[in-house]
Amino acid sequence: MIRTGSERALGLVDFSLFPHLEREDMPDTSLANIEKWAAGLSVPAYAIDDQTAIKVVDGTVEVVSEGHWKLFTPSPGAS
């Protein structure tokens, strides 16, 4: 799986986002693949399915979900 671009969501928030978690027609979106991707990040990362949204108001992050999601926190040595 190849991911390109900034890990900081255009610099608007202090986390990264991986949408479409575990979507059947998108095999790269398995939790195992997303976990490998998130391991190299220096910021927290949310993996969210299609029934989940991230709401940010005044710097406070809220997960709004009727589905599945997971928050990955960066490893101390992540780049």
Biopython code that builds the backbone (N, CA, C, O; Angstrom):
import numpy as np
from Bio.PDB.StructureBuilder import StructureBuilder

atoms = [
    (1, "MET", "N", (0.844, -1.166, 0.000)),
    (1, "MET", "CA", (0.000, 0.000, 0.000)),
    (1, "MET", "C", (0.894, 1.236, 0.000)),
    (1, "MET", "O", (1.824, 1.339, 0.800)),
    (2, "ILE", "N", (0.615, 2.145, -0.878)),
    (2, "ILE", "CA", (1.392, 3.377, -0.966)),
    (2, "ILE", "C", (0.493, 4.546, -0.635)),
    (2, "ILE", "O", (-0.570, 4.713, -1.232)),
    (3, "ARG", "N", (0.919, 5.351, 0.312)),
    (3, "ARG", "CA", (0.188, 6.566, 0.668)),
    (3, "ARG", "C", (1.106, 7.740, 0.355)),
    (3, "ARG", "O", (2.301, 7.696, 0.647)),
    (4, "THR", "N", (0.559, 8.769, -0.228)),
    (4, "THR", "CA", (1.370, 9.932, -0.560)),
    (4, "THR", "C", (0.753, 11.167, 0.059)),
    (4, "THR", "O", (-0.395, 11.145, 0.504)),
    (5, "GLY", "N", (1.518, 12.240, 0.084)),
    (5, "GLY", "CA", (1.010, 13.508, 0.589)),
    (5, "GLY", "C", (1.318, 13.688, 2.052)),
    (5, "GLY", "O", (1.994, 12.868, 2.674)),
    (6, "SER", "N", (0.812, 14.773, 2.587)),
    (6, "SER", "CA", (1.068, 15.142, 3.969)),
    (6, "SER", "C", (0.301, 14.244, 4.920)),
    (6, "SER", "O", (-0.810, 13.803, 4.624)),
    (7, "GLU", "N", (0.903, 13.984, 6.056)),
    (7, "GLU", "CA", (0.220, 13.218, 7.089)),
    (7, "GLU", "C", (-0.571, 14.137, 8.007)),
    (7, "GLU", "O", (-1.181, 13.659, 8.964)),
    (8, "ARG", "N", (-0.580, 15.421, 7.751)),
    (8, "ARG", "CA", (-1.205, 16.373, 8.667)),
    (8, "ARG", "C", (-2.487, 17.008, 8.128)),
    (8, "ARG", "O", (-2.830, 18.119, 8.530)),
    (9, "ALA", "N", (-3.187, 16.344, 7.247)),
    (9, "ALA", "CA", (-4.503, 16.789, 6.776)),
    (9, "ALA", "C", (-4.504, 18.261, 6.374)),
    (9, "ALA", "O", (-5.277, 19.062, 6.901)),
    (10, "LEU", "N", (-3.632, 18.603, 5.439)),
    (10, "LEU", "CA", (-3.520, 19.960, 4.896)),
    (10, "LEU", "C", (-3.109, 20.997, 5.937)),
    (10, "LEU", "O", (-3.250, 22.198, 5.705)),
    (11, "GLY", "N", (-2.608, 20.546, 7.072)),
    (11, "GLY", "CA", (-2.176, 21.478, 8.113)),
    (11, "GLY", "C", (-3.328, 22.078, 8.910)),
    (11, "GLY", "O", (-3.110, 22.983, 9.716)),
    (12, "LEU", "N", (-4.525, 21.600, 8.703)),
    (12, "LEU", "CA", (-5.689, 22.159, 9.393)),
    (12, "LEU", "C", (-5.928, 21.530, 10.765)),
    (12, "LEU", "O", (-6.507, 22.164, 11.647)),
    (13, "VAL", "N", (-5.488, 20.300, 10.944)),
    (13, "VAL", "CA", (-5.653, 19.595, 12.215)),
    (13, "VAL", "C", (-4.350, 18.885, 12.558)),
    (13, "VAL", "O", (-3.477, 18.725, 11.705)),
    (14, "ASP", "N", (-4.227, 18.462, 13.805)),
    (14, "ASP", "CA", (-3.003, 17.797, 14.275)),
    (14, "ASP", "C", (-3.120, 16.277, 14.257)),
    (14, "ASP", "O", (-2.588, 15.604, 15.140)),
    (15, "PHE", "N", (-3.800, 15.742, 13.274)),
    (15, "PHE", "CA", (-3.912, 14.295, 13.140)),
    (15, "PHE", "C", (-4.039, 13.955, 11.663)),
    (15, "PHE", "O", (-4.255, 14.827, 10.821)),
    (16, "SER", "N", (-3.900, 12.676, 11.369)),
    (16, "SER", "CA", (-4.074, 12.175, 10.019)),
    (16, "SER", "C", (-5.330, 11.315, 9.980)),
    (16, "SER", "O", (-5.815, 10.858, 11.015)),
    (17, "LEU", "N", (-5.849, 11.101, 8.774)),
    (17, "LEU", "CA", (-7.108, 10.384, 8.634)),
    (17, "LEU", "C", (-7.004, 9.352, 7.520)),
    (17, "LEU", "O", (-6.499, 9.644, 6.436)),
    (18, "PHE", "N", (-7.479, 8.157, 7.794)),
    (18, "PHE", "CA", (-7.564, 7.107, 6.790)),
    (18, "PHE", "C", (-9.025, 6.689, 6.705)),
    (18, "PHE", "O", (-9.518, 6.009, 7.604)),
    (19, "PRO", "N", (-9.729, 7.079, 5.642)),
    (19, "PRO", "CA", (-11.151, 6.756, 5.518)),
    (19, "PRO", "C", (-11.391, 5.354, 4.952)),
    (19, "PRO", "O", (-10.461, 4.675, 4.518)),
    (20, "HIS", "N", (-12.631, 4.949, 4.967)),
    (20, "HIS", "CA", (-13.114, 3.700, 4.351)),
    (20, "HIS", "C", (-12.587, 2.439, 5.037)),
    (20, "HIS", "O", (-12.371, 1.425, 4.375)),
    (21, "LEU", "N", (-12.381, 2.489, 6.329)),
    (21, "LEU", "CA", (-11.898, 1.337, 7.093)),
    (21, "LEU", "C", (-12.709, 0.083, 6.781)),
    (21, "LEU", "O", (-13.938, 0.078, 6.844)),
    (22, "GLU", "N", (-11.968, -0.995, 6.436)),
    (22, "GLU", "CA", (-12.539, -2.333, 6.238)),
    (22, "GLU", "C", (-13.619, -2.391, 5.151)),
    (22, "GLU", "O", (-14.536, -3.207, 5.242)),
    (23, "ARG", "N", (-13.526, -1.555, 4.146)),
    (23, "ARG", "CA", (-14.497, -1.599, 3.059)),
    (23, "ARG", "C", (-14.214, -2.798, 2.166)),
    (23, "ARG", "O", (-13.082, -2.981, 1.718)),
    (24, "GLU", "N", (-15.218, -3.610, 1.904)),
    (24, "GLU", "CA", (-15.034, -4.869, 1.175)),
    (24, "GLU", "C", (-14.467, -4.681, -0.227)),
    (24, "GLU", "O", (-13.678, -5.507, -0.684)),
    (25, "ASP", "N", (-14.850, -3.619, -0.912)),
    (25, "ASP", "CA", (-14.383, -3.411, -2.278)),
    (25, "ASP", "C", (-13.055, -2.649, -2.344)),
    (25, "ASP", "O", (-12.598, -2.287, -3.429)),
    (26, "MET", "N", (-12.440, -2.407, -1.187)),
    (26, "MET", "CA", (-11.157, -1.698, -1.126)),
    (26, "MET", "C", (-10.212, -2.483, -0.212)),
    (26, "MET", "O", (-10.105, -2.168, 0.973)),
    (27, "PRO", "N", (-9.526, -3.500, -0.743)),
    (27, "PRO", "CA", (-8.718, -4.396, 0.105)),
    (27, "PRO", "C", (-7.587, -3.707, 0.869)),
    (27, "PRO", "O", (-7.161, -4.217, 1.905)),
    (28, "ASP", "N", (-7.093, -2.573, 0.394)),
    (28, "ASP", "CA", (-6.019, -1.869, 1.110)),
    (28, "ASP", "C", (-6.498, -1.214, 2.398)),
    (28, "ASP", "O", (-5.686, -0.714, 3.177)),
    (29, "THR", "N", (-7.811, -1.211, 2.629)),
    (29, "THR", "CA", (-8.334, -0.537, 3.815)),
    (29, "THR", "C", (-8.534, -1.474, 5.006)),
    (29, "THR", "O", (-9.281, -1.157, 5.932)),
    (30, "SER", "N", (-7.876, -2.609, 4.980)),
    (30, "SER", "CA", (-7.967, -3.522, 6.129)),
    (30, "SER", "C", (-7.293, -2.875, 7.337)),
    (30, "SER", "O", (-6.390, -2.051, 7.191)),
    (31, "LEU", "N", (-7.735, -3.252, 8.507)),
    (31, "LEU", "CA", (-7.146, -2.705, 9.726)),
    (31, "LEU", "C", (-5.652, -3.001, 9.793)),
    (31, "LEU", "O", (-4.881, -2.159, 10.252)),
    (32, "ALA", "N", (-5.236, -4.167, 9.348)),
    (32, "ALA", "CA", (-3.814, -4.518, 9.365)),
    (32, "ALA", "C", (-2.994, -3.582, 8.473)),
    (32, "ALA", "O", (-1.916, -3.143, 8.873)),
    (33, "ASN", "N", (-3.487, -3.271, 7.277)),
    (33, "ASN", "CA", (-2.771, -2.350, 6.387)),
    (33, "ASN", "C", (-2.729, -0.942, 6.954)),
    (33, "ASN", "O", (-1.700, -0.270, 6.877)),
    (34, "ILE", "N", (-3.824, -0.499, 7.514)),
    (34, "ILE", "CA", (-3.874, 0.846, 8.074)),
    (34, "ILE", "C", (-2.947, 0.947, 9.277)),
    (34, "ILE", "O", (-2.296, 1.974, 9.475)),
    (35, "GLU", "N", (-2.883, -0.095, 10.071)),
    (35, "GLU", "CA", (-1.991, -0.101, 11.234)),
    (35, "GLU", "C", (-0.532, 0.035, 10.796)),
    (35, "GLU", "O", (0.238, 0.753, 11.433)),
    (36, "LYS", "N", (-0.147, -0.644, 9.718)),
    (36, "LYS", "CA", (1.225, -0.519, 9.191)),
    (36, "LYS", "C", (1.497, 0.913, 8.744)),
    (36, "LYS", "O", (2.560, 1.462, 9.034)),
    (37, "TRP", "N", (0.538, 1.523, 8.036)),
    (37, "TRP", "CA", (0.677, 2.903, 7.586)),
    (37, "TRP", "C", (0.817, 3.848, 8.780)),
    (37, "TRP", "O", (1.690, 4.716, 8.786)),
    (38, "ALA", "N", (-0.032, 3.683, 9.779)),
    (38, "ALA", "CA", (-0.034, 4.578, 10.935)),
    (38, "ALA", "C", (1.238, 4.458, 11.764)),
    (38, "ALA", "O", (1.630, 5.414, 12.434)),
    (39, "ALA", "N", (1.886, 3.299, 11.727)),
    (39, "ALA", "CA", (3.102, 3.092, 12.526)),
    (39, "ALA", "C", (4.224, 4.044, 12.137)),
    (39, "ALA", "O", (5.101, 4.322, 12.955)),
    (40, "GLY", "N", (4.217, 4.545, 10.917)),
    (40, "GLY", "CA", (5.265, 5.452, 10.479)),
    (40, "GLY", "C", (4.941, 6.923, 10.639)),
    (40, "GLY", "O", (5.737, 7.772, 10.237)),
    (41, "LEU", "N", (3.805, 7.244, 11.209)),
    (41, "LEU", "CA", (3.392, 8.639, 11.341)),
    (41, "LEU", "C", (3.905, 9.271, 12.630)),
    (41, "LEU", "O", (4.135, 8.581, 13.624)),
    (42, "SER", "N", (4.079, 10.568, 12.603)),
    (42, "SER", "CA", (4.511, 11.297, 13.800)),
    (42, "SER", "C", (3.340, 12.013, 14.470)),
    (42, "SER", "O", (3.532, 12.728, 15.454)),
    (43, "VAL", "N", (2.139, 11.828, 13.946)),
    (43, "VAL", "CA", (0.935, 12.430, 14.518)),
    (43, "VAL", "C", (-0.087, 11.324, 14.754)),
    (43, "VAL", "O", (0.012, 10.257, 14.148)),
    (44, "PRO", "N", (-1.062, 11.558, 15.620)),
    (44, "PRO", "CA", (-2.131, 10.567, 15.777)),
    (44, "PRO", "C", (-2.858, 10.363, 14.456)),
    (44, "PRO", "O", (-2.876, 11.254, 13.607)),
    (45, "ALA", "N", (-3.455, 9.189, 14.286)),
    (45, "ALA", "CA", (-4.190, 8.887, 13.057)),
    (45, "ALA", "C", (-5.496, 8.189, 13.404)),
    (45, "ALA", "O", (-5.535, 7.294, 14.248)),
    (46, "TYR", "N", (-6.548, 8.609, 12.745)),
    (46, "TYR", "CA", (-7.847, 7.975, 12.883)),
    (46, "TYR", "C", (-8.118, 7.144, 11.644)),
    (46, "TYR", "O", (-7.960, 7.628, 10.523)),
    (47, "ALA", "N", (-8.523, 5.902, 11.834)),
    (47, "ALA", "CA", (-9.041, 5.061, 10.763)),
    (47, "ALA", "C", (-10.549, 5.015, 10.977)),
    (47, "ALA", "O", (-11.021, 4.623, 12.044)),
    (48, "ILE", "N", (-11.301, 5.419, 9.952)),
    (48, "ILE", "CA", (-12.744, 5.489, 10.117)),
    (48, "ILE", "C", (-13.453, 4.791, 8.959)),
    (48, "ILE", "O", (-12.976, 4.808, 7.824)),
    (49, "ASP", "N", (-14.596, 4.176, 9.261)),
    (49, "ASP", "CA", (-15.385, 3.554, 8.209)),
    (49, "ASP", "C", (-16.352, 4.582, 7.620)),
    (49, "ASP", "O", (-16.306, 5.761, 7.972)),
    (50, "ASP", "N", (-17.216, 4.133, 6.734)),
    (50, "ASP", "CA", (-18.105, 5.046, 6.029)),
    (50, "ASP", "C", (-19.296, 5.503, 6.866)),
    (50, "ASP", "O", (-20.103, 6.300, 6.387)),
    (51, "GLN", "N", (-19.426, 5.028, 8.089)),
    (51, "GLN", "CA", (-20.469, 5.484, 8.993)),
    (51, "GLN", "C", (-19.901, 6.343, 10.117)),
    (51, "GLN", "O", (-20.528, 6.496, 11.166)),
    (52, "THR", "N", (-18.724, 6.896, 9.899)),
    (52, "THR", "CA", (-18.025, 7.648, 10.935)),
    (52, "THR", "C", (-17.547, 8.979, 10.382)),
    (52, "THR", "O", (-17.183, 9.091, 9.211)),
    (53, "ALA", "N", (-17.557, 9.987, 11.251)),
    (53, "ALA", "CA", (-17.055, 11.313, 10.900)),
    (53, "ALA", "C", (-16.210, 11.840, 12.052)),
    (53, "ALA", "O", (-16.342, 11.401, 13.194)),
    (54, "ILE", "N", (-15.349, 12.780, 11.731)),
    (54, "ILE", "CA", (-14.532, 13.455, 12.734)),
    (54, "ILE", "C", (-15.008, 14.907, 12.793)),
    (54, "ILE", "O", (-15.083, 15.586, 11.768)),
    (55, "LYS", "N", (-15.324, 15.370, 13.986)),
    (55, "LYS", "CA", (-15.772, 16.744, 14.190)),
    (55, "LYS", "C", (-14.720, 17.453, 15.036)),
    (55, "LYS", "O", (-14.346, 16.961, 16.101)),
    (56, "VAL", "N", (-14.242, 18.601, 14.571)),
    (56, "VAL", "CA", (-13.253, 19.372, 15.312)),
    (56, "VAL", "C", (-13.814, 20.779, 15.518)),
    (56, "VAL", "O", (-14.103, 21.492, 14.558)),
    (57, "VAL", "N", (-13.963, 21.164, 16.790)),
    (57, "VAL", "CA", (-14.443, 22.499, 17.131)),
    (57, "VAL", "C", (-13.483, 23.092, 18.154)),
    (57, "VAL", "O", (-13.286, 22.528, 19.230)),
    (58, "ASP", "N", (-12.890, 24.229, 17.816)),
    (58, "ASP", "CA", (-11.949, 24.907, 18.707)),
    (58, "ASP", "C", (-10.858, 23.976, 19.212)),
    (58, "ASP", "O", (-10.464, 24.046, 20.376)),
    (59, "GLY", "N", (-10.373, 23.108, 18.339)),
    (59, "GLY", "CA", (-9.277, 22.210, 18.682)),
    (59, "GLY", "C", (-9.685, 20.931, 19.396)),
    (59, "GLY", "O", (-8.839, 20.073, 19.648)),
    (60, "THR", "N", (-10.960, 20.787, 19.724)),
    (60, "THR", "CA", (-11.441, 19.575, 20.381)),
    (60, "THR", "C", (-11.954, 18.600, 19.329)),
    (60, "THR", "O", (-12.818, 18.942, 18.521)),
    (61, "VAL", "N", (-11.412, 17.375, 19.347)),
    (61, "VAL", "CA", (-11.767, 16.352, 18.374)),
    (61, "VAL", "C", (-12.861, 15.465, 18.955)),
    (61, "VAL", "O", (-12.768, 15.005, 20.093)),
    (62, "GLU", "N", (-13.899, 15.232, 18.155)),
    (62, "GLU", "CA", (-14.980, 14.328, 18.548)),
    (62, "GLU", "C", (-15.224, 13.353, 17.403)),
    (62, "GLU", "O", (-15.339, 13.758, 16.246)),
    (63, "VAL", "N", (-15.303, 12.072, 17.730)),
    (63, "VAL", "CA", (-15.645, 11.051, 16.746)),
    (63, "VAL", "C", (-17.145, 10.843, 16.809)),
    (63, "VAL", "O", (-17.695, 10.549, 17.871)),
    (64, "VAL", "N", (-17.808, 10.996, 15.666)),
    (64, "VAL", "CA", (-19.245, 10.788, 15.560)),
    (64, "VAL", "C", (-19.417, 9.520, 14.722)),
    (64, "VAL", "O", (-19.050, 9.495, 13.547)),
    (65, "SER", "N", (-19.978, 8.464, 15.330)),
    (65, "SER", "CA", (-19.953, 7.183, 14.633)),
    (65, "SER", "C", (-21.127, 6.287, 14.981)),
    (65, "SER", "O", (-21.564, 6.200, 16.128)),
    (66, "GLU", "N", (-21.613, 5.632, 13.957)),
    (66, "GLU", "CA", (-22.521, 4.504, 14.118)),
    (66, "GLU", "C", (-21.841, 3.255, 13.565)),
    (66, "GLU", "O", (-22.475, 2.213, 13.399)),
    (67, "GLY", "N", (-20.551, 3.373, 13.285)),
    (67, "GLY", "CA", (-19.786, 2.286, 12.692)),
    (67, "GLY", "C", (-18.573, 1.943, 13.524)),
    (67, "GLY", "O", (-18.645, 1.821, 14.746)),
    (68, "HIS", "N", (-17.434, 1.786, 12.822)),
    (68, "HIS", "CA", (-16.194, 1.368, 13.468)),
    (68, "HIS", "C", (-15.092, 2.382, 13.187)),
    (68, "HIS", "O", (-15.029, 2.968, 12.106)),
    (69, "TRP", "N", (-14.240, 2.577, 14.161)),
    (69, "TRP", "CA", (-13.105, 3.471, 14.002)),
    (69, "TRP", "C", (-12.031, 3.082, 15.009)),
    (69, "TRP", "O", (-12.288, 2.365, 15.976)),
    (70, "LYS", "N", (-10.820, 3.572, 14.754)),
    (70, "LYS", "CA", (-9.708, 3.303, 15.672)),
    (70, "LYS", "C", (-8.754, 4.482, 15.639)),
    (70, "LYS", "O", (-8.486, 5.051, 14.581)),
    (71, "LEU", "N", (-8.247, 4.841, 16.805)),
    (71, "LEU", "CA", (-7.242, 5.889, 16.929)),
    (71, "LEU", "C", (-5.887, 5.239, 17.133)),
    (71, "LEU", "O", (-5.724, 4.396, 18.016)),
    (72, "PHE", "N", (-4.911, 5.628, 16.319)),
    (72, "PHE", "CA", (-3.534, 5.169, 16.448)),
    (72, "PHE", "C", (-2.707, 6.330, 16.979)),
    (72, "PHE", "O", (-2.794, 7.445, 16.464)),
    (73, "THR", "N", (-1.917, 6.076, 17.993)),
    (73, "THR", "CA", (-1.034, 7.118, 18.512)),
    (73, "THR", "C", (0.377, 6.846, 18.019)),
    (73, "THR", "O", (0.779, 5.690, 17.887)),
    (74, "PRO", "N", (1.136, 7.914, 17.744)),
    (74, "PRO", "CA", (2.467, 7.711, 17.154)),
    (74, "PRO", "C", (3.436, 7.053, 18.107)),
    (74, "PRO", "O", (3.377, 7.256, 19.320)),
    (75, "SER", "N", (4.321, 6.268, 17.545)),
    (75, "SER", "CA", (5.406, 5.667, 18.307)),
    (75, "SER", "C", (6.459, 6.735, 18.567)),
    (75, "SER", "O", (6.594, 7.660, 17.767)),
    (76, "PRO", "N", (7.205, 6.638, 19.660)),
    (76, "PRO", "CA", (8.224, 7.637, 19.939)),
    (76, "PRO", "C", (9.243, 7.800, 18.807)),
    (76, "PRO", "O", (9.754, 8.900, 18.597)),
    (77, "GLY", "N", (9.540, 6.735, 18.086)),
    (77, "GLY", "CA", (10.541, 6.812, 17.016)),
    (77, "GLY", "C", (9.976, 7.064, 15.633)),
    (77, "GLY", "O", (10.716, 7.018, 14.650)),
    (78, "ALA", "N", (8.676, 7.332, 15.533)),
    (78, "ALA", "CA", (8.044, 7.530, 14.220)),
    (78, "ALA", "C", (8.527, 8.815, 13.578)),
    (78, "ALA", "O", (8.816, 9.799, 14.260)),
    (79, "SER", "N", (8.610, 8.793, 12.249)),
    (79, "SER", "CA", (9.053, 9.997, 11.547)),
    (79, "SER", "C", (7.939, 10.574, 10.724)),
    (79, "SER", "O", (8.126, 11.594, 10.060)),
]
sb = StructureBuilder()
sb.init_structure("model")
sb.init_model(0)
sb.init_chain("A")
sb.init_seg("    ")
for serial, (resi, resn, name, xyz) in enumerate(atoms, 1):
    if name == "N":
        sb.init_residue(resn, " ", resi, " ")
    sb.init_atom(name, np.array(xyz, "f"), 0.0, 1.0, " ", f" {name:<3s}", serial, name[0])
structure = sb.get_structure()
